[in-house]
Amino acid sequence: MAAVIETTELKKNYGKHEAVRGLNLSVQAGSVCAFLGQNGAGKSSTIKMLLGMIHPTSGTARVLGHRIDNEKESLQIRRKVAFVAEDKRLYDYMTVGQIIRFTKSFFSSWSESLERNLLEQFELPPDRRIRQLSKGMRTKLALLLGFARGCELLILDEPTEGLDPVAIEDVLQIVVSLAAQGTTIFFSSHQIAEVEQVADHVLMINRGKLVLDAPMDQVKEQYRHIQAVFPEPVEERDFRLPGIEKVRAEGRTVSLVASHNVDSIVEHVRMLHAGSIDVLPVSLKEIFLEKVKVRS
């Protein structure tokens, strides 16, 4: 499939601080791609560069085939991409109905049917002023304005913030439905359980660099936690094998996190005369915590 987003050695510095450091990533058409990282990892800076809100220090990227460092092409990106920001900024003096009519006047691909369905599903009052809406209602309205635009690419930054569990489930189902219709979804979230539920690809960033780029199925199938007990104490250096992401040895017990090559790792552990070996799945949350931990 064609890449809807593609970055090449993308960098962004703020003075001496390197927010994004040589980022190379690709988001395929029709995918639901999660973009994960701690606060300050470089996610927002990356999204802002993709949308032309800030300029890269070096490197480049293409969104829907348009270069982000070309002013005219960057304008085309903003016309073709729906973006729902984390802060959900809206015109507070307008009513719900007014901002919907205002927004859809700019987009010929606007879906009237989806607008009507979401107004009802989200229980948004058309005549109420936005300043009177709760945080959850503002989030729902911002999502409606993004979902109904009918764009090829939808970028979401913390899309379910402020929503109750029922509304979160509704939003996730809509995301999956839009992807099934061909919309590419690129979303940032701290809610790992939501990511596992809907994403088919995971990009993880730490200190401005990509630390994980894999299909969700591969993450679920290949990452394993291996625990073994030995007759004698062992040392971490005995477990320097391809695929081992983490080693913790405490006396006769060793705990490993493997990203691949699990069969060979287990065979190696057996050859070291382990008395017992347990191989367990690893959650995306555990992988995230391991990948984004502070490294020297």
LUMKETI-191689 format. One record per residue (C-alpha): residue in one letter; x, y, z. Coordinates in steps of 0.25 Angstrom, whole numbers, plus 5000, padded with zeros to 4 digits. Example, Ala and Ser with C-alpha at 12.3 -4.5 7.8 and 13.67 -1.06 7.14 Angstrom:
A504949825031;S505549965029;
This chain:
M500050005000;A500450144998;A501050235009;V500050345013;I501150395023;E502650385021;T503750455028;T505250455025;E506250495035;L505250595041;K505850685052;K505350795060;N506150875070;Y505750985080;G507051055083;K507950945088;H506850845091;E506650735081;A505150705081;V505150615068;R506450545065;G506550485051;L505150425050;N504850325039;L503450275039;S502350225029;V500850215031;Q500150135021;A498850165014;G497650115021;S498350075034;V497950115048;C499350155053;A499650195068;F500750295071;L501150265085;G502150335094;Q502250415107;N501950555109;G503150635103;A503550515094;G503350595081;K501950545077;S501350685077;S502550745069;T502450635059;I500950655057;K501150805056;M502250795045;L501350695037;L500250795037;G501150915034;M500950985047;I502450985050;H503650965041;P504650855042;T506050895046;S506550795035;G506050665028;T504650665021;A503350585020;R502250565011;V500750555014;L499750505004;G500950524994;H501150674997;R502450725003;I502250795017;D503450885014;N502750945001;E501751065005;K500751034994;E500850884996;S500650905011;L499350975009;Q498850855001;I499150765013;R498350855022;R497150845012;K497250695011;V497550655025;A496550665037;F497250695050;V496650685064;A497650755074;E497850715089;D497350845094;K496050835085;R496050985082;L494651035077;Y493951175075;D493251185089;Y492351295084;M491651205074;T490651105076;V490850955073;G489950975060;Q490751095056;I492151035056;I491650915049;R491051005038;F492351085038;T493250975037;K492550895026;S492451015017;F493950995014;F493950845011;S493150784999;S493450645004;W492650675017;S491750555021;E490350605024;S489850465028;L491050455038;E490850585043;R489350555047;N489750415052;L490750475061;L489950595066;E488950485071;Q489950385076;F490750495084;E489450565089;L490050695084;P489050815086;P489050895073;D488551025080;R489551025092;R490751115091;I492051045092;R492451125104;Q491351055112;L491850915108;S492550815117;K493950765114;G493350635109;M492350705100;R493450795094;T494250675091;K493050605084;L492750735076;A494250745072;L494250595068;L492950615060;L493550735052;G494750645049;F494050515046;A492950575037;R493950655028;G494150525019;C495650545018;E496650445013;L497550455026;L497050485040;I498050525051;L497550515065;D498350565077;E497750495090;P496350475084;T495650425096;E496150515106;G495050555116;L494050445111;D493350345119;P493450195116;V492250185108;A492650305099;I494050255098;E493450125092;D492650195082;V493850275077;L494650155076;Q493650085068;I493450205059;V495050215057;V494950065052;S493750095043;L494450205036;A495750125034;A494850015028;Q494350115018;G495750155014;T496150275023;T497550265029;I497550295044;F498850345051;F498650365066;S499350395078;S498850345091;H499350315105;Q498150215107;I498950085104;A497649995105;E496950075094;V498150065085;E498249915086;Q496749915083;V496749985070;A498150005064;D498749915054;H500149985054;V500950045065;L501950155065;M502650185078;I503550305080;N504550335091;R505350465093;G505050495078;K505450365072;L504650245067;V504850125077;L503750035071;D503150025058;A502249895056;P500949835052;M500049815065;D499849665061;Q501449655061;V501549725075;K500449625080;E501049505074;Q502549525076;Y502749595089;R502949505100;H503349505115;I504249385118;Q504449345133;A505449235137;V505949175150;F507349115150;P508049025159;E509249125161;P509249275161;V509349335147;E509849465141;E509249565131;R510349545122;D509949405119;F508749455112;R509349545101;L508549485089;P507749555077;G506349585081;I506549605096;E506149745100;K506249735115;V506949645125;R506849645140;A507549535147;E507349515162;G508149405168;R507649275161;T506449345155;V506449415141;S505449505135;L505549535120;V504649615110;A504849575096;S504349645083;H504649525074;N505549405073;V504749345084;D504949195081;S506449215080;I506449285093;V505749185100;E506649075094;H507849155100;V507249165113;R506949015113;M508448995110;L508849065122;H508048965130;A506849045134;G506048965144;S504749035140;I504349125128;D503049205126;V502749285114;L501649385115;P501049495106;V501549635108;S500449755108;L500649875100;K500749955113;E501949875118;I502649895104;F502350045105;L502950055119;E504149975115;K504350055102;V504150195108;K504950175121;V506150275123;R507350225116;S508750285118;
